[in-house]
Amino acid sequence: MATFLHVILIIAIVLVCLFVLSFIVYFFNLDMKLTAAIEPLMQKHYDKIERDTHL
């Protein structure tokens, strides 16, 4: 029984940590800040791709 409670406690701690981490990302808008930082690199890559513009 003690092992089962220990496993449940570990799962609960992991879930709480994931919730806090996701809340921090949401609160400080870190996902869009990361996207804005990566965008110039992605633009440079996608601008080099040859496209078929024939319609």
C-alpha positions in Angstrom: 0.0 0.0 0.0 2.9 2.4 0.8 4.4 1.8 -2.6 1.0 2.7 -4.3 0.8 5.9 -2.3 4.4 6.8 -3.1 3.6 6.3 -6.9 0.5 8.4 -6.6 2.4 11.2 -4.8 5.1 11.2 -7.5 2.5 11.4 -10.2 0.7 14.3 -8.4 4.0 16.2 -8.0 4.8 15.8 -11.7 1.3 17.0 -12.7 1.6 20.0 -10.4 5.0 20.9 -11.9 3.7 20.6 -15.4 0.7 22.8 -14.6 3.0 25.4 -13.0 5.3 25.3 -16.0 2.5 25.7 -18.5 1.0 28.6 -16.4 4.4 30.4 -16.5 4.6 30.0 -20.2 1.1 31.3 -20.6 1.4 34.2 -18.2 4.6 35.5 -19.7 3.6 34.7 -23.3 6.9 32.8 -23.8 5.6 30.7 -26.7 5.1 33.7 -28.9 8.4 35.3 -27.7 10.2 32.2 -28.8 8.4 32.1 -32.1 9.3 35.8 -32.7 13.0 35.0 -32.0 13.0 32.0 -34.4 11.0 33.7 -37.2 14.0 35.4 -38.9 15.8 32.1 -39.1 12.8 30.4 -40.5 12.1 33.2 -43.0 15.6 32.9 -44.4 15.2 29.2 -44.9 11.7 29.4 -46.5 12.7 32.3 -48.8 15.4 30.1 -50.4 12.9 27.4 -51.3 12.2 27.3 -55.0 8.4 27.5 -55.8 6.3 26.7 -58.8 4.3 29.9 -59.4 2.6 28.6 -62.5 -1.1 28.8 -62.0 
